[in-house]
Amino acid sequence: MRIAINHIGKMEGHTDFVAEIMKGDVKSAKIMTTEGARLIEGILVGRNFYEAPIITSRICGICPVVHKVSSIKAIENAFMIKPSEQTVRLRKLMLCGQIIHSHALHLFFLSLPDFFDITDDLDFMKAHKKETVAAIAVRDWALKAIEIVGGRAVHPIACEVGGFKVLPERSGLLTLISQYPQALKNALTLIDMALAIRLPKFSRPTTFIALTNDHEYAYYGGDIRILTPDGKARKIGADKFTKNIKEIEEPYRAAKSARLDGEPFMVGALARINLNHAKLHPLAKGIYSKLKWPKPEYNSFKNIVAQALEVLHFLEEAKILLDDLSENMSDEKKLGQDLGIIAGANPADKATFGCDAVEAPRGTLYHSYGIDGNGIITSCQIITPTVSFLKNLEEDLMQYLPDVMSLPEKKRIMKIRALIRAYDPCIACATH
């Protein structure tokens, strides 16, 4: 028997699904990316390092901030540049906005309708008007935060290697603070909806990977924590990422996939919650504790609930950053200009290498660059979250298919799509 879904839909990019079943046994389950490789890594080789954050932010229109920030941080690590604490807080605020807006978009408009058996988003919106307004409003607040700090909501231009070209106006930060109570109320509305749905009973032990550090629910920096199904945990630095995690090319899709020690693994909201739940902010942590999830939680469908929790957590995080920045922001010097970086000069005057990892909405994002003495990129590697979890998603599908084989074809397809979309794949990023 062959199951073929020619278009998954409701995700960034285009993909198909094909499964082969023989005498009741699932022999294969493949996510087939149907858009060509975009070759961003190759495009960057031979260009000046200063162009990397500008070009890589174009990988994705939904999450350009994380690509830009990760690229900037990798270059700063190559040159041993330490940005100011104020710069770090401003970058963090943009990342908070990025995760909130991406999760709100995915949750309400792409994934949640699957669990109400509604295929038309317009019908879903008509049936859930209050939640529709809440989802749009919280996303608008997050996009406004990115615009105020980064200069524009999509492909922000204010941030650069070493700092910011232009600092946000205090009045803009105060506007965000004044609108925060309503944004918080909207986030709680989305959580109520996510918690009310009945998710399939599914569990497949797997390895989880996410950033971790001692000070916070990590998203801007830290070590990479790995938790395997046997309960063993270890940490590696970002500089060891590609020594442990290997990208693999497969003939049936343009996107690569990744494995850790030859095995699939999961990144994203569920991985972060499983590994870092103790560091959630109070409101999000209180709701998480009432869920009574096993530790770790292996039901991949619950990634959407984890996203709802993260909307709340990163709103709380954004409020802390806004309160600090609105009171203490100073007109600091432009470090990039002082070092000649804007002109593309290599401040190290020698060949160097830098890498970095941040948490994108869909999971851990890795950038690395080799740079010669003239500031020209000699190597580039970008490992996106969707590349990281594609094999894990396929393994989940192989185990899940027997549960839905007896359903009518239309219902079966809806269930398969629901699991795929629960991961929140970004095929645009995967085919970078």
VEXDREN-2710 file (C-alpha; in Angstrom, 1 decimal):
% VEXDREN-2710
k/r/px/py/pz
1/MET/0.0/0.0/0.0
2/ARG/1.2/3.5/-0.8
3/ILE/0.0/6.7/0.9
4/ALA/0.8/9.9/-1.0
5/ILE/-0.2/13.4/0.0
6/ASN/0.8/15.7/-2.7
7/HIS/0.6/18.9/-0.8
8/ILE/0.7/19.3/3.0
9/GLY/0.0/23.1/3.0
10/LYS/-0.3/25.5/5.9
11/MET/3.5/25.8/6.5
12/GLU/6.3/27.9/5.2
13/GLY/7.3/26.3/1.9
14/HIS/6.1/23.3/-0.1
15/THR/6.3/19.6/0.8
16/ASP/4.7/16.3/0.0
17/PHE/4.5/13.0/2.0
18/VAL/4.9/9.5/0.8
19/ALA/4.7/6.3/2.8
20/GLU/5.1/2.6/1.8
21/ILE/3.3/-0.1/3.8
22/MET/3.7/-3.8/3.1
23/LYS/1.5/-6.3/4.8
24/GLY/0.7/-3.9/7.6
25/ASP/4.3/-2.9/8.3
26/VAL/5.4/0.7/7.6
27/LYS/8.5/0.4/5.5
28/SER/9.1/4.1/4.9
29/ALA/7.7/7.5/5.6
30/LYS/9.2/10.4/3.7
31/ILE/8.8/14.1/3.8
32/MET/9.5/15.2/0.2
33/THR/10.5/18.8/-0.1
34/THR/9.2/20.1/-3.5
35/GLU/11.2/23.4/-3.8
36/GLY/14.7/23.5/-5.0
37/ALA/17.8/24.2/-2.9
38/ARG/18.6/27.9/-2.7
39/LEU/22.3/27.5/-2.1
40/ILE/22.7/30.4/0.4
41/GLU/25.8/28.9/1.9
42/GLY/27.5/28.8/-1.5
43/ILE/26.4/32.3/-2.4
44/LEU/28.1/33.7/0.7
45/VAL/31.5/32.1/-0.1
46/GLY/33.6/34.8/-1.7
47/ARG/31.6/37.7/-0.3
48/ASN/32.6/40.0/2.5
49/PHE/31.6/38.8/6.0
50/TYR/29.6/42.0/6.5
51/GLU/27.1/40.8/3.9
52/ALA/26.3/37.5/5.7
53/PRO/23.7/38.9/8.2
54/ILE/22.0/40.8/5.5
55/ILE/21.8/37.8/3.1
56/THR/21.0/35.1/5.6
57/SER/18.1/37.1/7.0
58/ARG/16.4/36.6/3.6
59/ILE/16.4/32.8/4.2
60/CYS/13.0/33.2/5.8
61/GLY/10.3/35.9/5.9
62/ILE/8.8/34.5/9.1
63/CYS/12.0/34.3/11.2
64/PRO/14.6/36.7/9.7
65/VAL/15.6/38.0/13.1
66/VAL/17.1/34.8/14.3
67/HIS/19.1/34.3/11.1
68/LYS/20.4/37.8/11.3
69/VAL/21.3/37.6/15.0
70/SER/22.9/34.2/14.8
71/SER/25.0/35.3/11.8
72/ILE/26.0/38.5/13.6
73/LYS/27.0/36.6/16.8
74/ALA/29.0/34.0/14.8
75/ILE/31.0/36.8/13.1
76/GLU/31.5/38.6/16.4
77/ASN/32.9/35.3/17.9
78/ALA/35.3/35.0/14.9
79/PHE/36.7/38.5/15.7
80/MET/36.4/38.1/19.5
81/ILE/34.1/41.1/19.6
82/LYS/32.0/41.5/22.8
83/PRO/28.8/43.6/22.3
84/SER/27.5/45.7/25.1
85/GLU/24.9/44.5/27.5
86/GLN/22.5/47.0/26.1
87/THR/23.0/45.5/22.6
88/VAL/22.4/42.1/24.0
89/ARG/19.2/43.2/25.6
90/LEU/18.0/44.8/22.4
91/ARG/18.7/41.7/20.4
92/LYS/16.9/39.6/23.0
93/LEU/13.9/41.8/22.7
94/MET/13.8/41.2/19.0
95/LEU/14.2/37.5/19.4
96/CYS/11.3/37.5/21.9
97/GLY/9.1/39.3/19.3
98/GLN/10.2/36.8/16.7
99/ILE/9.2/33.7/18.7
100/ILE/5.9/35.2/19.9
101/HIS/4.8/36.2/16.4
102/SER/5.9/32.9/14.8
103/HIS/4.2/30.8/17.4
104/ALA/1.0/32.8/17.3
105/LEU/0.8/32.5/13.6
106/HIS/1.5/28.8/13.6
107/LEU/-0.7/27.9/16.5
108/PHE/-3.9/29.6/15.5
109/PHE/-3.8/29.7/11.8
110/LEU/-1.8/26.7/10.8
111/SER/-2.0/23.9/13.4
112/LEU/-5.0/24.3/15.8
113/PRO/-7.6/24.0/13.0
114/ASP/-6.4/20.4/12.5
115/PHE/-7.7/19.4/15.9
116/PHE/-11.2/20.8/15.2
117/ASP/-11.4/19.0/11.9
118/ILE/-11.7/22.3/10.1
119/THR/-9.8/22.6/6.8
120/ASP/-10.9/26.1/5.9
121/ASP/-9.2/28.8/8.0
122/LEU/-12.0/31.2/7.3
123/ASP/-14.5/28.8/8.8
124/PHE/-12.2/28.3/11.8
125/MET/-12.0/32.1/12.3
126/LYS/-15.8/32.5/12.1
127/ALA/-16.2/29.8/14.8
128/HIS/-13.6/31.3/17.1
129/LYS/-13.8/35.0/16.7
130/LYS/-12.5/35.9/20.2
131/GLU/-9.4/33.7/19.7
132/THR/-8.9/35.1/16.2
133/VAL/-8.7/38.6/17.5
134/ALA/-6.4/37.5/20.3
135/ALA/-4.0/35.7/17.9
136/ILE/-3.8/38.6/15.5
137/ALA/-3.3/41.2/18.3
138/VAL/-0.6/39.3/20.1
139/ARG/1.3/38.8/16.8
140/ASP/0.9/42.5/16.0
141/TRP/2.4/43.4/19.3
142/ALA/5.4/41.2/18.7
143/LEU/5.9/42.5/15.2
144/LYS/5.7/46.0/16.5
145/ALA/8.5/45.2/19.0
146/ILE/10.7/44.0/16.2
147/GLU/10.0/47.1/14.2
148/ILE/10.7/49.5/17.0
149/VAL/14.1/47.9/17.8
150/GLY/15.1/46.6/14.4
151/GLY/13.9/49.4/12.1
152/ARG/11.3/47.2/10.4
153/ALA/9.3/44.0/11.3
154/VAL/10.6/41.9/8.4
155/HIS/14.4/41.8/7.6
156/PRO/15.3/44.3/10.3
157/ILE/18.1/46.7/9.3
158/ALA/19.2/48.5/12.6
159/CYS/21.2/45.6/14.1
160/GLU/24.7/44.9/12.8
161/VAL/28.0/43.4/13.9
162/GLY/29.1/45.2/17.0
163/GLY/25.8/46.8/17.9
164/PHE/23.0/48.9/16.4
165/LYS/23.1/51.6/13.6
166/VAL/20.2/53.3/15.3
167/LEU/18.7/52.9/18.7
168/PRO/15.0/52.7/19.3
169/GLU/13.1/55.7/20.6
170/ARG/12.1/55.5/24.3
171/SER/8.6/56.5/23.3
172/GLY/8.3/53.3/21.2
173/LEU/9.4/51.2/24.1
174/LEU/6.9/52.9/26.4
175/THR/4.1/52.3/23.9
176/LEU/4.9/48.5/24.0
177/ILE/4.8/48.6/27.8
178/SER/1.5/50.3/27.8
179/GLN/0.1/47.7/25.4
180/TYR/1.6/44.7/27.3
181/PRO/-1.4/44.0/29.6
182/GLN/-3.7/43.4/26.6
183/ALA/-1.0/41.4/24.9
184/LEU/-0.7/39.2/28.0
185/LYS/-4.5/38.8/28.1
186/ASN/-4.5/37.7/24.5
187/ALA/-1.7/35.2/25.1
188/LEU/-3.7/33.6/27.9
189/THR/-6.7/33.3/25.6
190/LEU/-4.5/31.3/23.2
191/ILE/-3.3/29.1/26.0
192/ASP/-6.8/28.4/27.1
193/MET/-7.7/27.3/23.6
194/ALA/-4.5/25.1/23.2
195/LEU/-5.2/23.4/26.5
196/ALA/-8.8/22.7/25.6
197/ILE/-8.1/20.6/22.6
198/ARG/-7.9/16.8/22.7
199/LEU/-4.6/15.7/21.3
200/PRO/-3.9/12.2/20.1
201/LYS/-2.4/9.8/22.6
202/PHE/1.1/9.3/21.0
203/SER/4.5/8.7/22.5
204/ARG/7.9/7.9/21.0
205/PRO/11.0/8.3/23.1
206/THR/13.6/10.4/21.3
207/THR/16.6/12.7/22.0
208/PHE/15.9/16.3/22.8
209/ILE/18.4/19.2/22.0
210/ALA/18.2/22.8/23.1
211/LEU/20.3/25.6/24.4
212/THR/20.8/25.8/28.1
213/ASN/22.5/28.1/30.6
214/ASP/22.5/28.7/34.3
215/HIS/20.8/32.1/34.2
216/GLU/17.6/31.9/32.1
217/TYR/15.4/29.9/29.8
218/ALA/18.1/29.9/27.2
219/TYR/17.4/31.4/23.7
220/TYR/20.2/33.9/23.0
221/GLY/23.2/31.8/24.0
222/GLY/24.6/29.0/26.2
223/ASP/25.7/25.5/25.8
224/ILE/23.8/22.9/23.8
225/ARG/22.1/20.3/26.1
226/ILE/21.4/16.8/24.9
227/LEU/19.0/14.5/26.7
228/THR/18.8/11.0/25.3
229/PRO/15.8/8.5/25.9
230/ASP/17.9/6.6/28.5
231/GLY/17.9/9.7/30.7
232/LYS/21.5/10.6/30.1
233/ALA/22.2/14.3/29.7
234/ARG/25.3/16.1/28.5
235/LYS/26.3/19.5/27.3
236/ILE/28.4/20.6/24.3
237/GLY/29.6/24.1/23.2
238/ALA/28.4/25.6/20.0
239/ASP/31.8/25.1/18.6
240/LYS/31.3/21.3/19.0
241/PHE/27.9/21.4/17.2
242/THR/29.0/20.0/13.9
243/LYS/31.3/17.5/15.5
244/ASN/28.3/15.8/17.1
245/ILE/25.5/16.7/14.7
246/LYS/26.0/15.7/11.0
247/GLU/24.0/16.8/8.1
248/ILE/23.0/14.2/5.5
249/GLU/21.9/14.6/1.9
250/GLU/19.1/12.3/0.8
251/PRO/18.0/11.8/-2.9
252/TYR/14.3/12.3/-2.3
253/ARG/14.5/15.9/-1.1
254/ALA/16.4/19.1/-1.6
255/ALA/16.6/19.8/2.1
256/LYS/19.3/18.0/4.1
257/SER/18.5/16.2/7.4
258/ALA/20.6/15.8/10.5
259/ARG/21.5/13.1/13.0
260/LEU/23.2/13.0/16.4
261/ASP/25.5/10.1/16.6
262/GLY/23.6/8.5/13.7
263/GLU/20.2/8.9/15.5
264/PRO/17.3/11.4/14.9
265/PHE/16.6/14.1/17.5
266/MET/14.0/16.8/18.2
267/VAL/14.4/20.5/18.6
268/GLY/11.9/23.2/19.1
269/ALA/9.4/24.4/21.7
270/LEU/8.7/20.9/23.2
271/ALA/12.5/20.2/23.4
272/ARG/13.1/23.6/25.2
273/ILE/10.2/23.0/27.6
274/ASN/11.5/19.5/28.4
275/LEU/15.0/20.7/29.0
276/ASN/14.5/24.1/30.6
277/HIS/11.0/24.2/32.2
278/ALA/12.5/25.0/35.6
279/LYS/13.5/28.4/34.2
280/LEU/10.2/29.5/32.8
281/HIS/8.9/32.8/34.0
282/PRO/6.2/32.7/36.8
283/LEU/3.0/32.7/34.8
284/ALA/4.2/30.2/32.2
285/LYS/5.8/28.0/34.8
286/GLY/2.6/28.0/36.9
287/ILE/0.5/26.8/33.9
288/TYR/3.2/24.2/33.0
289/SER/3.2/22.8/36.5
290/LYS/-0.6/22.2/36.3
291/LEU/-0.2/20.1/33.1
292/LYS/1.5/17.3/35.1
293/TRP/3.5/16.3/32.0
294/PRO/5.9/13.5/32.4
295/LYS/9.5/14.6/32.3
296/PRO/10.3/14.4/29.5
297/GLU/7.1/14.6/27.5
298/TYR/7.4/12.4/24.3
299/ASN/4.1/13.3/22.6
300/SER/5.1/15.4/19.6
301/PHE/1.6/16.7/19.2
302/LYS/2.2/18.6/22.4
303/ASN/4.7/20.8/20.6
304/ILE/1.8/23.1/19.9
305/VAL/1.0/23.4/23.7
306/ALA/4.7/24.1/24.3
307/GLN/4.5/26.9/21.8
308/ALA/1.5/28.4/23.6
309/LEU/3.4/28.3/26.8
310/GLU/6.4/29.9/25.1
311/VAL/4.2/32.8/23.8
312/LEU/3.4/33.6/27.5
313/HIS/7.0/33.1/28.7
314/PHE/8.5/35.3/26.0
315/LEU/5.9/38.0/26.7
316/GLU/7.1/37.9/30.3
317/GLU/10.7/38.0/29.2
318/ALA/10.0/40.9/26.8
319/LYS/8.4/42.9/29.6
320/ILE/11.5/42.6/31.8
321/LEU/13.7/43.7/28.9
322/LEU/11.4/46.6/28.1
323/ASP/11.3/47.9/31.7
324/ASP/15.1/47.9/31.8
325/LEU/15.6/49.4/28.4
326/SER/13.0/52.1/28.8
327/GLU/14.7/53.3/32.0
328/ASN/18.4/52.7/31.3
329/MET/19.1/52.9/27.6
330/SER/22.1/55.1/26.7
331/ASP/23.4/56.5/23.4
332/GLU/26.4/54.2/23.3
333/LYS/29.2/54.3/20.7
334/LYS/28.8/52.4/17.4
335/LEU/31.3/49.6/17.9
336/GLY/31.0/48.4/14.3
337/GLN/32.1/51.8/13.0
338/ASP/35.0/52.1/15.4
339/LEU/36.4/48.7/14.2
340/GLY/35.9/49.5/10.5
341/ILE/33.5/46.6/10.2
342/ILE/30.9/48.6/8.3
343/ALA/33.5/49.1/5.5
344/GLY/34.1/45.3/5.5
345/ALA/37.6/45.5/7.1
346/ASN/38.8/42.4/9.0
347/PRO/39.6/43.7/12.5
348/ALA/41.6/40.5/13.2
349/ASP/43.9/41.0/10.2
350/LYS/44.2/37.2/9.9
351/ALA/42.1/34.2/8.9
352/THR/39.6/33.3/11.5
353/PHE/36.5/31.1/12.2
354/GLY/33.4/31.8/14.2
355/CYS/30.2/30.0/15.0
356/ASP/27.1/30.5/17.2
357/ALA/23.8/28.9/18.1
358/VAL/20.5/30.6/19.1
359/GLU/17.0/29.3/19.6
360/ALA/14.7/30.0/16.6
361/PRO/11.0/29.5/17.0
362/ARG/11.3/26.0/15.5
363/GLY/14.5/25.1/17.5
364/THR/18.2/25.5/17.7
365/LEU/19.8/27.4/14.7
366/TYR/23.5/27.2/14.0
367/HIS/25.7/29.5/11.8
368/SER/29.4/29.2/11.2
369/TYR/31.8/31.2/9.0
370/GLY/35.4/30.9/7.9
371/ILE/36.8/34.4/7.1
372/ASP/40.2/35.2/5.5
373/GLY/42.5/38.1/6.4
374/ASN/40.8/40.3/3.9
375/GLY/37.3/39.8/5.4
376/ILE/36.2/37.4/2.7
377/ILE/34.0/34.4/3.7
378/THR/35.8/31.1/2.8
379/SER/33.3/28.7/4.3
380/CYS/29.8/28.8/5.6
381/GLN/27.5/26.3/7.3
382/ILE/23.9/26.9/8.4
383/ILE/22.0/24.1/10.2
384/THR/18.3/25.1/10.6
385/PRO/15.8/23.6/13.0
386/THR/13.7/21.9/10.3
387/VAL/16.8/20.2/9.0
388/SER/17.5/19.0/12.5
389/PHE/14.1/17.5/13.2
390/LEU/13.1/16.1/9.7
391/LYS/14.4/12.6/10.5
392/ASN/12.7/12.6/13.9
393/LEU/9.4/13.6/12.2
394/GLU/9.7/10.8/9.8
395/GLU/10.3/8.3/12.6
396/ASP/7.2/9.6/14.4
397/LEU/5.2/9.2/11.3
398/MET/6.3/5.6/10.9
399/GLN/5.1/4.8/14.4
400/TYR/1.9/6.9/14.0
401/LEU/0.7/5.5/10.7
402/PRO/-0.6/2.1/12.1
403/ASP/-2.8/4.1/14.5
404/VAL/-4.6/5.8/11.6
405/MET/-4.6/3.1/8.9
406/SER/-8.1/2.0/9.6
407/LEU/-9.6/5.5/9.2
408/PRO/-11.3/6.6/6.0
409/GLU/-8.8/8.1/3.5
410/LYS/-9.8/11.7/4.0
411/LYS/-9.7/11.4/7.8
412/ARG/-6.4/9.6/7.7
413/ILE/-4.8/12.4/5.6
414/MET/-6.0/15.0/8.1
415/LYS/-4.4/13.1/10.9
416/ILE/-1.1/12.8/9.1
417/ARG/-1.1/16.4/8.2
418/ALA/-1.8/17.3/11.8
419/LEU/1.3/15.5/13.1
420/ILE/3.5/17.1/10.4
421/ARG/2.2/20.6/11.1
422/ALA/2.5/20.1/14.9
423/TYR/6.3/20.2/14.3
424/ASP/5.9/23.6/12.6
425/PRO/8.3/22.8/9.6
426/CYS/9.8/25.7/7.7
427/ILE/10.8/24.3/4.3
428/ALA/12.1/27.6/3.2
429/CYS/14.7/27.4/5.9
430/ALA/15.4/23.7/5.3
431/THR/16.2/24.3/1.6
432/HIS/18.4/27.3/2.3
END
